[in-house]
Amino acid sequence: MTEKIFIDTNVLFYAYDENGSEKHLLAKNKLEEIWQNSSGVISLQVLQEFYNSASKKLINKLQHHKLKEIIGLYKAWELVKLDISGLLQAIDLQQDYKISFWDSLIVQAALSAHCVILLTEDLNHGQKIKGMKIVNPFKS
């Protein structure tokens, strides 16, 4: 069985940020690997944040229709939408692990989908949260 991998907004953003940076290549390669393994998990929050960031910050701003097309691709992935119970658990994670509220929502979404790995640059590389490993794909 393939281990589930949750993708945070920054990884998704860099995968489409074609400015030639090393982060772009690393994120793009990691996403391609996840697509090939059918191991990707994403949340509605991540897709919303991606749309907001990509429409404002990318050097070659993607047009509305292109962003919709990219987001539509992720229908093939497992999608997590937290309910009130998940929100309450995220609040506990925020307090227990001293992380931001927004990061706690990402962590809880990944945990609720039983992900083994959370790919993000926003948390401590190598940290484990309730058995799930935090991996910064931009660290060697």
N, C-alpha and C positions, 0 to 999 in steps of 0.2 A: 504494500500500500504506500502511496506517495504521501510524504509529510506535507501538511498544509503550511503555506507561507503567506503571511499577511503583509501587504504593501502599504506603507504610509505615504502621505501626500508628497513629501519631498522626493522620494524615489520615483514616483510617477511623473512629477514635474520635471526632474532632470532628464528622464528618458526622452522627453519631447523638447527639451531645451537644446536646440541644435547650434549652440554657440562654440562647439569644438572643444569644450572643456573635458577633462578626464572624468568628471562626475557624469557627464552625459553618456560617455561610452560605457562606463561601469553600470549605470542604471539601465541603459538600453540592453546590454548583454544579459544582465540579471533578469530583466523582464522577458526577454526571448527564451531564456532557460526555463523560467516559470511557465510560460505559455506551452513550451514543448512537453513539460512534465505534467501539465494540467493540475498544478498544485496551488494556483493563486486564489487568494481570498482578499476581498476589498470591502470597504464599508461605504454606505451612502455619504457619510461625512467626508471621507477621503475624496470621493468623486466631486462633491460640492466644492471642497477646498481647491481641488485641482482646477476646476472650471474657473473659479474666481481668480486664482493666481495666474493661470495661463492666459486668461483674457486680458490681464493687466500688465504682467511682468515679463513675458517672453520677449526677447529682442525682436524676433520675427513673429509678432503677435499672430496667433492663429485666429482665423475667421470663425465666426459663430458656427457656421455649418460644419467646419472641420472639427471644432471642439465637440460638437454633438456627435459626429461620426466616431471620434476617438472614444468618448464616454460610452457610446453604444456598443463598442467592442467588448466592454467589460460585463455585458449581459451573460457572457459565457462563463464568468467566474462566479463563485459563491459570493453572494452579497449579504452583508450583515447590516441590520437596522436595529439599534438598541431600543428596548422598551423601557418602561419605568423601572422594572427590576434591574435591568442592565445599567441604567443611569445611577441607581442607588449603589450598585456594586462599584461603578466607576468612581463615585464620590469616596467610597472606602479606600479604593486603590490610591487616589490622590493623597489621602491622609497617611495611609500606611507606607507608601513608597516615596512620599515627598516629591511628587511630580506635578506638572501643571494639570489643570482640569481637562484641557483639550487633549493632552497626551493620555490622561487616564481614560478618556472615552475611546481612544484608539486601542489602548491596551485591553480594555474590557471587550471591545468588539472582537479583537483577535482571540482572546481567551474564550469568548462565547462560541466561537467557531472551532475551538479545539486546535488552534494553530500551534505548531511546534516552534516556529520562528516568526518574529516580527522584524521586518526590514525597515529601519528608520535611522536617521542621523540625529534625531532629537533626544534619544535616551542613551544610557551608558552601554557602550559596546561590551558584550559578554555578560551583562547582567541577566539574571533569571528572575522572572516574575511569575510566581505560581507554576513553576516548571517550564514556562515558555522562555526561550532564549531571545535576547535582544541582539540583533546583528546590524552593525553599521556597514553597509555594502561599500562605503567609500574608504574604509580603513583597510590597510593591508594586513 
